[in-house]
Amino acid sequence: MQRARIDVDVARRDIKELLATGLPQVSASFDVNHFLDIPTQVVPATSFNPMAPEDLVLELAFGTTQSATAGFNATQLVFSGSYLVGVKAAQVFADAKALAVDATEVETRRLVAEAYVTALAAEANAETLDRALTLVAASEQEVRALVEEGLLESVDSDQLQLSRQALEQQLSTAQLQADLTLKLLLFQCGLKVDENVILTDDLQALTSTKVPEAIQSTLNLDNNPSLEEQRRYVALAELDVMNRRADALPQVAAFYSNSAQTFRDPAFPVLEDQANWYPSQIVGLSLNMPIWTSFGGRQRVEKAKLAVLTAETGLMQMESAVQLEFDRARATFLDAQAALSNAEKQLDLAARILTRIELGHKEGVRSSFELNTAQNQLLEAEGNLIGAQLAWLTAQQRLIASNPRP
């Protein structure tokens, strides 16, 4: 987001820089010359003496060994078609960069939201595995006691031990993933990855929120930031055609120059005593207009028109892609919503089964194996619910990002 905003500031500076080129430009200059050898001019001798032979020439050295010139120049652009088009293009480009900020914000929010719910899911997964490990460890101790009393075979205890060891490894991996996903969230938020933060939401609360407006509305192509940005680039391509045509128009500039020059020569001390500066002022207009470019200008115009066609084709393709992404996001969300509802029902069913088996186990009509199986089913259902909640929240953010301004 910071880089996107910097790009907007740069584009605005470009507008001001371009505008400045059409305003008065003033420059100062100061030159000092020292002739090691004064230039020699060759002229016919008859120019000074009509009686001199015609093939006789005179070698004359004119000037002083030192001279200095000081002055300033002012110019003002009077008319330039390319300048007018350029100012308009710079403004359109700045608008495109501003729209890019909106598109970047939509994408950034989606990435942060996905990283947030992923971190929540990783924490919930670690908590589920920790509860599973506690239950398996308790069952293992219970079965081991029965094995020691000779009521069960040792293979039952060994199987639970294998389950416990596998869960311990899974829990260690889940805790590592939870830590890494939290660092990813901090990175996406632009924070230091080692900063201490606490996630205050939970998946159940987030999945209980109101269904986003985007699922109940049609796609708004007119206010989509990415499409608006692409439309600006189409406008830029059209302005480039105008700019190429403007190259054939005359360019008029006014100028004013004021300078003064002085001369020095050791051979003529009088120049040192006079210290005269000889002024010179010039004011005028400069006109530049191409007459014949051997159809080069026409080819540049036609090439710019092809660039417009390319931009328009890209816009149409982007509109189709945006529509396709919205349809896919909505379908994915509806599928995730159905999967979430099914996962909630399965969790409720697994909880009711465990309640009945726990009651039977207390009454002695249900075995510890059945109890352990029911507990595992409940934990598996909880894990499936976490996955369904994560998929629902991710699909929700994708749907919102596909239609940010319904």
C-alpha positions as CSV (number, residue, x, y, z in Angstrom):
1,M,0.0,0.0,0.0
2,Q,2.9,2.4,0.8
3,R,4.5,1.7,-2.6
4,A,1.2,2.1,-4.4
5,R,0.7,5.5,-2.7
6,I,4.2,6.5,-3.6
7,D,3.5,5.7,-7.3
8,V,0.5,8.1,-7.1
9,D,2.7,10.9,-5.6
10,V,5.2,10.3,-8.4
11,A,2.5,10.6,-11.1
12,R,1.3,13.8,-9.6
13,R,4.8,15.2,-9.6
14,D,5.1,14.2,-13.2
15,I,2.0,16.3,-14.0
16,K,3.5,19.4,-12.3
17,E,6.9,18.7,-14.0
18,L,5.2,18.6,-17.4
19,L,3.2,21.7,-16.7
20,A,6.4,23.5,-15.8
21,T,7.9,22.9,-19.2
22,G,5.1,25.1,-20.7
23,L,5.8,28.0,-18.3
24,P,8.5,30.6,-18.7
25,Q,12.0,29.2,-18.6
26,V,14.9,31.5,-17.6
27,S,18.5,30.7,-17.6
28,A,21.7,32.6,-16.9
29,S,25.1,32.1,-18.6
30,F,28.7,33.4,-18.2
31,D,31.5,32.5,-20.6
32,V,35.2,33.4,-20.4
33,N,37.5,32.9,-23.4
34,H,41.3,33.1,-23.6
35,F,42.7,32.6,-27.1
36,L,46.1,31.0,-27.0
37,D,46.3,31.8,-30.7
38,I,44.1,34.5,-32.2
39,P,42.4,33.1,-35.3
40,T,43.9,34.3,-38.6
41,Q,41.8,35.4,-41.5
42,V,43.0,35.4,-45.1
43,V,41.7,38.1,-47.5
44,P,42.7,39.3,-51.0
45,A,45.1,42.2,-50.9
46,T,43.0,44.0,-53.5
47,S,40.4,44.5,-50.8
48,F,42.7,47.1,-49.1
49,N,44.9,48.1,-52.1
50,P,43.3,48.1,-55.6
51,M,46.8,48.3,-57.1
52,A,48.0,45.1,-55.3
53,P,48.5,42.0,-57.5
54,E,45.4,39.9,-57.7
55,D,47.1,36.7,-56.5
56,L,48.4,38.4,-53.3
57,V,46.6,37.6,-50.0
58,L,46.9,39.2,-46.7
59,E,47.0,37.3,-43.4
60,L,45.2,39.2,-40.6
61,A,44.6,38.3,-37.0
62,F,41.5,40.0,-35.5
63,G,40.3,40.0,-31.9
64,T,41.6,40.1,-28.4
65,T,43.3,37.4,-26.4
66,Q,40.5,37.5,-23.7
67,S,36.8,38.1,-23.8
68,A,33.9,37.5,-21.4
69,T,30.1,37.2,-22.0
70,A,27.4,37.4,-19.4
71,G,23.7,37.2,-20.1
72,F,20.4,35.5,-19.5
73,N,17.8,33.9,-21.7
74,A,14.0,33.6,-21.3
75,T,11.7,31.3,-23.3
76,Q,8.0,30.7,-23.3
77,L,6.1,28.0,-25.1
78,V,3.3,29.6,-27.1
79,F,1.7,26.6,-28.8
80,S,2.5,22.9,-28.9
81,G,-0.1,20.2,-29.6
82,S,2.1,17.6,-28.1
83,Y,2.4,19.6,-24.8
84,L,-1.4,19.9,-24.5
85,V,-1.9,16.2,-25.1
86,G,0.9,15.3,-22.8
87,V,-0.7,17.3,-19.9
88,K,-3.9,15.4,-20.4
89,A,-2.1,12.1,-20.6
90,A,-0.2,12.8,-17.4
91,Q,-3.5,13.5,-15.6
92,V,-5.1,10.2,-16.9
93,F,-2.0,8.3,-15.9
94,A,-2.2,9.8,-12.4
95,D,-5.9,8.7,-12.2
96,A,-4.9,5.2,-13.2
97,K,-2.3,5.1,-10.4
98,A,-4.9,6.3,-8.0
99,L,-7.2,3.5,-9.1
100,A,-4.3,1.1,-8.7
101,V,-4.3,2.0,-5.0
102,D,-7.9,0.9,-4.8
103,A,-7.1,-2.4,-6.5
104,T,-4.1,-2.9,-4.3
105,E,-6.2,-2.3,-1.2
106,V,-8.7,-4.9,-2.3
107,E,-6.0,-7.5,-2.8
108,T,-4.1,-6.5,0.3
109,R,-7.2,-6.9,2.5
110,R,-7.9,-10.3,0.9
111,L,-4.4,-11.5,1.6
112,V,-4.4,-10.2,5.2
113,A,-7.9,-11.8,5.8
114,E,-6.8,-15.1,4.4
115,A,-3.6,-15.1,6.5
116,Y,-5.7,-14.2,9.6
117,V,-8.1,-17.0,9.2
118,T,-5.3,-19.4,8.4
119,A,-3.6,-18.5,11.6
120,L,-6.8,-19.0,13.5
121,A,-7.3,-22.4,11.9
122,A,-3.7,-23.4,12.7
123,E,-4.3,-22.5,16.3
124,A,-7.6,-24.4,16.4
125,N,-6.0,-27.4,14.8
126,A,-3.2,-27.5,17.4
127,E,-5.8,-27.3,20.2
128,T,-7.8,-30.1,18.7
129,L,-4.7,-32.3,18.4
130,D,-3.8,-31.5,22.0
131,R,-7.2,-32.6,23.2
132,A,-6.9,-35.8,21.1
133,L,-3.5,-36.5,22.6
134,T,-4.9,-36.0,26.2
135,L,-7.7,-38.5,25.4
136,V,-5.4,-41.1,23.8
137,A,-2.9,-40.8,26.7
138,A,-5.7,-41.4,29.2
139,S,-7.1,-44.3,27.2
140,E,-3.6,-45.8,27.0
141,Q,-3.1,-45.6,30.7
142,E,-6.5,-47.2,31.3
143,V,-5.9,-50.1,28.8
144,R,-2.4,-50.6,30.2
145,A,-3.8,-51.1,33.6
146,L,-6.2,-53.7,32.2
147,V,-3.4,-55.4,30.4
148,E,-1.4,-55.6,33.7
149,E,-4.4,-57.2,35.3
150,G,-4.6,-59.7,32.5
151,L,-8.0,-58.5,31.2
152,L,-6.7,-57.4,27.8
153,E,-3.9,-58.3,25.5
154,S,-0.8,-56.1,25.2
155,V,-1.5,-55.5,21.5
156,D,-4.4,-53.1,22.6
157,S,-2.0,-51.1,24.7
158,D,0.6,-51.1,21.9
159,Q,-1.9,-49.8,19.4
160,L,-2.8,-46.9,21.6
161,Q,0.9,-46.2,22.2
162,L,1.4,-46.0,18.4
163,S,-1.6,-43.6,18.2
164,R,-0.2,-41.5,21.0
165,Q,3.2,-41.2,19.4
166,A,1.7,-40.3,16.0
167,L,-0.4,-37.6,17.7
168,E,2.6,-36.2,19.5
169,Q,4.4,-35.8,16.1
170,Q,1.3,-34.3,14.5
171,L,0.9,-31.8,17.5
172,S,4.5,-30.7,17.2
173,T,4.1,-30.1,13.5
174,A,0.8,-28.3,14.1
175,Q,2.3,-26.0,16.7
176,L,5.2,-25.2,14.3
177,Q,2.6,-24.4,11.5
178,A,0.7,-22.2,13.9
179,D,3.8,-20.2,14.7
180,L,4.7,-19.8,11.0
181,T,1.2,-18.8,9.9
182,L,1.2,-16.2,12.6
183,K,4.5,-14.8,11.3
184,L,2.9,-14.8,7.8
185,L,0.0,-12.8,9.1
186,L,2.3,-10.2,10.7
187,F,4.3,-10.0,7.4
188,Q,1.1,-9.4,5.4
189,C,0.1,-6.7,7.9
190,G,3.5,-5.0,7.5
191,L,4.5,-5.7,11.1
192,K,7.7,-7.2,12.4
193,V,7.4,-11.0,12.3
194,D,8.7,-11.4,15.8
195,E,6.1,-9.0,17.3
196,N,4.0,-10.5,20.1
197,V,0.3,-10.5,19.2
198,I,-2.8,-12.3,20.3
199,L,-5.6,-13.3,17.9
200,T,-8.9,-12.3,19.5
201,D,-11.4,-13.9,17.0
202,D,-12.3,-17.5,16.6
203,L,-13.5,-19.5,13.6
204,Q,-17.0,-20.1,15.0
205,A,-17.7,-16.4,15.5
206,L,-16.4,-15.5,12.0
207,T,-18.4,-18.1,10.2
208,S,-21.6,-17.0,12.0
209,T,-21.4,-13.5,10.5
210,K,-23.9,-12.3,7.8
211,V,-23.4,-13.6,4.3
212,P,-21.6,-11.0,2.3
213,E,-23.6,-8.7,0.0
214,A,-21.5,-9.9,-3.0
215,I,-23.3,-13.3,-2.9
216,Q,-26.7,-11.7,-3.2
217,S,-25.8,-9.2,-5.9
218,T,-24.7,-9.1,-9.6
219,L,-21.2,-8.2,-10.7
220,N,-20.7,-4.5,-11.0
221,L,-18.2,-4.1,-13.9
222,D,-18.5,-0.3,-14.0
223,N,-17.0,0.2,-10.5
224,N,-14.4,-2.5,-10.5
225,P,-11.0,-0.9,-9.7
226,S,-9.0,-3.1,-11.9
227,L,-11.3,-2.5,-14.9
228,E,-11.4,1.2,-14.3
229,E,-7.6,1.2,-14.2
230,Q,-7.5,-0.7,-17.5
231,R,-9.9,1.8,-19.0
232,R,-7.5,4.6,-18.1
233,Y,-4.8,2.8,-20.1
234,V,-7.1,2.6,-23.1
235,A,-7.6,6.3,-22.8
236,L,-3.8,6.8,-22.6
237,A,-3.4,4.8,-25.8
238,E,-6.0,7.0,-27.5
239,L,-4.2,10.1,-26.3
240,D,-1.0,8.7,-27.8
241,V,-2.8,8.7,-31.2
242,M,-3.6,12.4,-30.7
243,N,0.0,13.0,-29.7
244,R,1.3,11.4,-32.8
245,R,-1.1,13.5,-34.9
246,A,-0.1,16.7,-33.0
247,D,3.5,16.1,-34.1
248,A,2.5,17.4,-37.5
249,L,1.3,20.7,-36.0
250,P,3.6,23.7,-35.7
251,Q,5.4,24.4,-32.4
252,V,5.7,28.1,-31.5
253,A,7.9,29.5,-28.8
254,A,8.9,33.0,-27.8
255,F,12.3,33.9,-26.6
256,Y,14.3,36.9,-25.2
257,S,18.0,37.1,-24.7
258,N,20.0,39.9,-23.0
259,S,23.8,39.7,-22.9
260,A,26.9,41.9,-22.6
261,Q,30.5,41.3,-23.8
262,T,33.8,42.7,-22.8
263,F,37.3,42.4,-24.2
264,R,40.8,42.4,-22.8
265,D,44.2,42.2,-24.4
266,P,47.6,42.9,-22.7
267,A,48.9,44.4,-25.9
268,F,46.2,47.2,-25.6
269,P,46.1,48.6,-22.0
270,V,43.4,51.0,-23.0
271,L,40.9,48.1,-23.0
272,E,41.8,47.6,-19.3
273,D,41.2,51.3,-18.6
274,Q,37.8,51.5,-20.4
275,A,36.3,48.3,-18.9
276,N,33.4,48.6,-21.3
277,W,30.6,46.0,-21.7
278,Y,28.9,45.9,-25.0
279,P,25.2,44.9,-24.7
280,S,23.1,42.8,-27.0
281,Q,19.4,42.1,-26.8
282,I,17.3,39.8,-29.0
283,V,13.5,39.1,-28.9
284,G,11.7,36.9,-31.3
285,L,9.5,33.9,-32.1
286,S,10.6,30.4,-33.1
287,L,8.4,28.2,-35.3
288,N,9.1,24.6,-36.0
289,M,6.9,22.6,-38.3
290,P,7.6,19.3,-40.1
291,I,6.9,19.5,-43.9
292,W,7.8,16.1,-45.2
293,T,8.7,13.0,-43.2
294,S,8.4,10.4,-46.0
295,F,5.2,9.0,-44.4
296,G,7.1,8.4,-41.1
297,G,4.6,10.4,-39.2
298,R,1.7,8.5,-40.7
299,Q,3.2,5.2,-39.7
300,R,3.6,6.4,-36.1
301,V,-0.1,7.3,-36.0
302,E,-1.1,4.0,-37.4
303,K,1.1,2.2,-34.9
304,A,-0.5,4.1,-32.1
305,K,-3.9,3.1,-33.4
306,L,-2.9,-0.5,-33.2
307,A,-1.8,0.1,-29.6
308,V,-5.4,1.3,-28.9
309,L,-6.8,-1.9,-30.4
310,T,-4.4,-3.9,-28.1
311,A,-5.6,-2.0,-25.1
312,E,-9.2,-2.4,-26.0
313,T,-8.7,-6.1,-26.5
314,G,-7.0,-6.4,-23.2
315,L,-9.9,-4.6,-21.6
316,M,-12.5,-7.0,-23.1
317,Q,-10.4,-9.9,-22.0
318,M,-10.1,-8.5,-18.5
319,E,-13.9,-8.0,-18.3
320,S,-14.4,-11.6,-19.2
321,A,-11.8,-12.7,-16.7
322,V,-13.4,-10.6,-13.9
323,Q,-16.8,-12.1,-14.7
324,L,-15.3,-15.6,-14.7
325,E,-13.5,-15.0,-11.4
326,F,-16.8,-13.7,-9.8
327,D,-18.7,-16.8,-11.1
328,R,-16.0,-19.1,-9.8
329,A,-15.8,-17.3,-6.5
330,R,-19.5,-17.5,-6.0
331,A,-19.7,-21.2,-6.9
332,T,-16.8,-21.9,-4.6
333,F,-18.5,-20.0,-1.7
334,L,-21.8,-21.9,-2.2
335,D,-19.9,-25.2,-2.2
336,A,-18.0,-24.1,0.9
337,Q,-21.2,-23.1,2.6
338,A,-22.7,-26.5,1.9
339,A,-19.6,-28.2,3.2
340,L,-19.6,-26.1,6.3
341,S,-23.3,-27.0,7.0
342,N,-22.5,-30.7,6.5
343,A,-19.4,-30.5,8.8
344,E,-21.5,-28.9,11.6
345,K,-24.1,-31.6,11.3
346,Q,-21.4,-34.3,11.4
347,L,-19.9,-32.7,14.5
348,D,-23.3,-32.6,16.2
349,L,-23.9,-36.3,15.3
350,A,-20.4,-37.3,16.5
351,A,-21.0,-35.5,19.8
352,R,-24.4,-37.3,20.4
353,I,-22.8,-40.6,19.6
354,L,-20.0,-40.0,22.1
355,T,-22.5,-38.9,24.8
356,R,-24.5,-42.2,24.4
357,I,-21.3,-44.3,24.4
358,E,-19.9,-42.5,27.5
359,L,-23.2,-43.3,29.3
360,G,-23.0,-46.9,28.2
361,H,-19.3,-47.1,29.3
362,K,-20.2,-45.9,32.7
363,E,-22.9,-48.5,32.9
364,G,-20.5,-51.2,31.8
365,V,-22.2,-52.1,28.5
366,R,-19.7,-50.2,26.3
367,S,-16.1,-51.1,26.0
368,S,-13.1,-48.7,26.2
369,F,-12.4,-49.4,22.6
370,E,-15.8,-48.2,21.5
371,L,-15.3,-45.1,23.7
372,N,-11.9,-44.4,22.2
373,T,-13.4,-44.8,18.7
374,A,-16.2,-42.4,19.4
375,Q,-13.8,-39.9,20.9
376,N,-11.6,-40.1,17.7
377,Q,-14.7,-39.7,15.6
378,L,-15.6,-36.5,17.5
379,L,-12.0,-35.2,17.1
380,E,-12.0,-36.0,13.4
381,A,-15.3,-34.2,13.0
382,E,-13.9,-31.2,14.8
383,G,-10.9,-31.2,12.5
384,N,-13.2,-31.4,9.5
385,L,-15.2,-28.5,10.8
386,I,-12.0,-26.4,11.2
387,G,-11.1,-27.2,7.6
388,A,-14.7,-26.3,6.4
389,Q,-14.6,-23.1,8.4
390,L,-11.3,-22.1,6.8
391,A,-12.5,-23.0,3.3
392,W,-15.7,-20.9,3.9
393,L,-13.8,-17.9,5.2
394,T,-11.3,-18.1,2.4
395,A,-14.1,-18.4,-0.2
396,Q,-15.9,-15.5,1.4
397,Q,-12.8,-13.2,1.0
398,R,-12.3,-14.3,-2.5
399,L,-15.9,-13.5,-3.3
400,I,-15.7,-10.1,-1.8
401,A,-12.5,-9.3,-3.7
402,S,-14.1,-10.4,-7.0
403,N,-16.9,-7.9,-6.6
404,P,-15.5,-5.2,-4.2
405,R,-18.1,-2.6,-5.2
406,P,-21.5,-4.5,-5.7
